[in-house]
Amino acid sequence: MSLDCLQFFIYGTLLPGQCRWYLLERLNAKRIAAGTTKGWLLHLGGYPGLVDDDWFEQTRTSPPGTDVAGHVLGQVVQVPNLKQACLILDAEEDCLRADQGFDHQGRPLRCIAPLGDGLYVRRLRRIILSDGAETWAWSYHFNQGVDSPVWIASGNWLLA
């Protein structure tokens, strides 16, 4: 089991200029590049939540229509100390479960995260960087049900 991915894909209140960016600044995070990942953004009031196909299966919610982007825009940042970053960010994000790193073939080892067990789950995600390159990064996935989802149509929290 390997946890050697030192990057996070941030898409909401952890972004530069947002209310939780200071946490990443304290962790000496270095901005790598803008990027996107497959998924959808829920508007949850003062913060967003990234969801993917698994969330729709768990919540039995229908995916949004084609007027809502099927990708999420954000930034990739790198941290020098993954263990410290996970302790701080997991606590802030009410994250109780996380993927276990990568298997010997480079695929994420997915954790089982029952819906409602923590506000977010930390997952390894494939990210497309602004220059077209692909990378892996940790990202927080929303892990609660929502009665009436409000979608961020652009997939960009900064435009919500």
WORACOR-V701991 format. One record per backbone hydrogen bond with DSSP energy under -0.5 kcal/mol. CO is the residue of the C=O (numbers start at 0). NH is the residue of the N-H. If there is no record, write none. Layout:
((CO | NH) (CO | NH))
//
This chain:
((1 | 101) (3 | 5) (5 | 78) (6 | 137) (7 | 9) (7 | 76) (9 | 74) (10 | 156) (11 | 14) (12 | 19) (14 | 17) (17 | 20) (19 | 22) (19 | 23) (20 | 23) (20 | 24) (21 | 25) (22 | 26) (23 | 28) (24 | 27) (26 | 79) (29 | 77) (32 | 75) (33 | 129) (34 | 73) (35 | 127) (36 | 71) (39 | 41) (39 | 50) (40 | 151) (41 | 43) (41 | 48) (43 | 45) (46 | 43) (48 | 41) (49 | 141) (50 | 39) (51 | 54) (51 | 55) (52 | 56) (53 | 57) (54 | 58) (55 | 59) (55 | 60) (64 | 67) (69 | 38) (71 | 36) (73 | 34) (74 | 9) (74 | 76) (75 | 31) (75 | 32) (76 | 7) (77 | 29) (80 | 84) (81 | 85) (82 | 86) (83 | 87) (84 | 88) (85 | 89) (86 | 90) (87 | 91) (88 | 92) (89 | 94) (90 | 93) (93 | 95) (93 | 118) (93 | 119) (96 | 121) (100 | 108) (101 | 1) (102 | 105) (106 | 102) (107 | 109) (108 | 99) (110 | 112) (113 | 116) (115 | 117) (118 | 142) (119 | 95) (119 | 96) (120 | 122) (120 | 140) (121 | 98) (122 | 124) (122 | 138) (124 | 136) (126 | 128) (126 | 134) (127 | 35) (128 | 131) (132 | 128) (134 | 126) (136 | 124) (137 | 8) (138 | 122) (138 | 140) (139 | 49) (140 | 120) (142 | 115) (148 | 150) (149 | 42) (150 | 152) (151 | 154) (152 | 68) (154 | 72) (154 | 156) (155 | 158) (156 | 159))
//
